[in-house]
């Protein structure tokens, strides 16, 4: 990846983080931790990887993205707004009654490919989209983002078995492995480890990557593009709350919004990061 591309992506990821904080603060509720940990991933997908166009959001040939861990909608909304699907001003209306941006993604929202939030179900929907693409002889790819706590759901592994059986090589599942879920560390709640071995056992091609390094992200997706005959699982090692010092690796920010003092501190930190990147 050339330096200019990397810098642009880093700037956009920082802006996505600011949008996440803006949304959950004004909602007075939400899930900032797991949203912040996927900022680089969604930035890379929407600004570098996916074939999508805000002016033609229902293009039948577009790539699809299913946020299976739907409670992290603030991240998806932030990147969609930055991409131009709707005004960034809408982020302040997150979770408000009558708002287009509800607590979990809704397919009626411009740019959202699947309603999600009931954990485990998004990956099944992504399998259906991928199978439809195969049957219709379309070239689009389907990306599904799962949480590492989410994969404790049995339905995830039913979908994994189905995807492998159907040889859905147009499906790429990304597991956000930040190690924390609402009740604590995944290793203590109901460990899904070893995640890589499990997906491999279900017949997937497995790749690991650093969730916050755009060069490594590009490497992983380039490898995914070279795979044929089987679905791909990318296990990204991430930091929950990445980018905001007091939120990093803190399980308490799974479902908690910042107060005014915390909001100001978070935005100050992100503004400083943005200034350094743009400088």
N, C-alpha and C positions, 0 to 999 in steps of 0.2 A: 504494500500500500504506500502510495507516495505521501509526502509530508503534508501537502495542501489538503488532500482528501481526509487524512487522519485528523488534522486540525479542525476542519469543518465538522466532522462527526463529533469530535470532543466538545466543540462549542454547542452543537445541537443537543447533545446528551445533557449538558449542563442546563440548557434552557428547558429541556424536558423535566429535569429535576425541579426547577423553579415552578413549573406548571403543576407538578404533583403537590408541592407544598402549598401553593396558592389554592388549589382545589380542596384539599382536606382541611386546611385552616378555615376557609369560608363555609365548608360543610359542617364544621365542628365534629366531624366523624370521618372514618375512612381507614385505609390501610397503607400508610406511607412507607413502612419498612420494606415490604415485598415489592412495592411499586418502584422504589428507588433502586432496588437490586437488579431490575431489568431495564434500566434506562438506556444503557449502551446497546443491549440486544435489540430493543424496539427501534432505536435510532438507526442502527445498521440495517435492519430489515426494511424500514420505510424510506430511508434516504440513500441506500446503496444497493440493496439486494432485490427487493420485490418489484414486480411489474404491476404498479398501481398508479392511478391517476385520479386526483380529487375531482376533476371535472367530469369524469366518467366512472363514478363509484360502483356501478353495477355492470361494468364491462364483463361479459361472460368469459373472456380470455385472461382476466386479471389473476394474479396470485391471491390466495386467501390466507388470512391469519386468524386463528381462533385462540383467544385468551382463555384457556381452560381454567386457570386460576383467576376467575372473574372478579374476585374481591380486589384485585390489583388494577381495576379499571382506571384509577387516576393516571397511571402510566400510559395506558392506551389512549385515553382522552387527550393527554398532554401532547403526545406525538402526533395524533391526528390533527389537533389544532395547529401545531407547528407546520405540519405538512400542507395545511390549507383546506382541510375538509370542512371546518367551521371556524368561527372567530375565537381567538384565544380568550376573549372576554367571557365566553361561555363557561370557562373553567371555574369561575367564581360562583357559578350556579350549581355546582356538583351536589347531588343528593337533595336538592331543594324540590319541594312539591311542584309538579308541572314542568320541571326542567327536562331538557333533552338528554342530560347527563345524569343518569341514575346510578345507584350504588354498585350495580353490576351491569356489564355491557348488554345493550338491547339492540337487536338487529334492525330496529326502526331508526337508529341513530346513523347518520351518514358516515360511512367508512367502517362500520362494525359488520363483520361477516357472519357472526353467530352470537345469539344470546347465550350467556354462560354465567356460572357462579355456583351452581350445584356441583361441587367438586367431583371430578371423575367423568363427567358427562361430555366435556368439551372435546376430549381426545376421540370419543366415539363419533361425535359430529364431524370432526376432521377426517376420520376414516371414511365416512360417507361421502364427503366432498371429494376426497382423493379417488375413491372408487368410481364416482360419477365422472370424474375427469378421464379416467381410464376408459370407461364405457363410451364416452362421447368423443374419445380420441383427441382430447384437449392437451395442450402442453403446459398448462398452469401447474404450479406447485402449491401445496397446502402446508402451512407452518402452524404448529400448535405449541403454546407455551404452558407448561405445567409447573406446579410447585412440588418441591421434594416431600412436603407433608401430604400433598394431594395424592401422591402415588401410593399411599397406604390404602387407597380405595381399591377394592377388588375389580371394579368396572374398568379401571385403567389397564389391568392385565388381560381382561377379556378383549379389549380393543387392541392391545399389543399382539395378542395371538391372531386376531382377525387380520390385522394389517400385514403381518408376516405371511399368513396363509394366502392372502390375495396379492402378495408381491407388490405392495403399494410403494414403489420407489419414487413416487411423486409426493410422498409425505415425509416431513421432517418434524419430529417432536423435540422440543428443547426443554429440558428439566432444569429449573432454577434451583440449584443446590446451594442454598445459603445456610442450611443446617438448622433452621429454626422454624417452628410452627406456633400456632396460637397457645398451645399448652406447654411449650418449652422446646428443648432440643429434640430433633427427630430421633436421635439415638436413644433417647429416654422414653419417648412417647410410644412409638411403635416402629422401630427402625426398619427402613426400606433398603438399607445397605446389604450387600454391595450393589449399588444401582447399575453400574456398568455391566456387571456380570448378569444381572437379571434380564436386562434388555437383550443382551447377547444370547442368553438362553432361549429367549422368545423369538430368535431369528432376525434380530435387527442388527444393522451395522452401527457400531457405537463409536462416538468421538467425544473427547473431553476438551474443554477450552476454558480459558480465563475470561470471565464475564465482563471484565472491565478493561480489557486490552484489545483495541480494535484490530491490531495486526493478527492477534491470535484468533479473534472472531472471524476475520476474513479467511484465515487458513482453514478453520473448521468448516466453514460453509463451502469453500472451494473443494474440500475433500468430500463433503456431502453431495456436491454436484456430480462427482465422478462415480457415484455408486449406482448400480443398476440391479434390479431384481429383488430388492428388499428395502424396507423402510429404514430411515436413519434416525437415531436418537443422539442428540447432542447434550451432554451433561455439562452444564456450565457452573463452575465454581464461583460463587458470588458472595458478596458481603451484604447482609440485610441492612437497609438504611444507608447504603453507600452514598457518600457525598455530604452528609450532614453529621458532624462529629458525634453529637450526643445521641444520635439514632443508630449508629453503626453497631452491629452485633447485639442489639438490645431487643429481646423478644417482646417487650412491652409496647413497641411501636407497630405491632402486628395489627392492632385495631384501636388506635388512639390518635387523636388529632392534637397538634401543638396549640398551646395557648398563645396569647399575643407576644409575650416575652420570648417564647421558644420560636415562634414564627419569625420574629425579627432577627433572632440569632441565626436561624437556618438560612434566611434569605440573604443576610449579610455574608455568611460563609460562601454561599453559591455565587453571589455577586462578585466576591473576591476571586473565586475560581474562574469565573467568566472573564473578568478583567485581565487576569493573567494569561488566559488562553487567547484572548483577542489582542493582547498587547504585543 
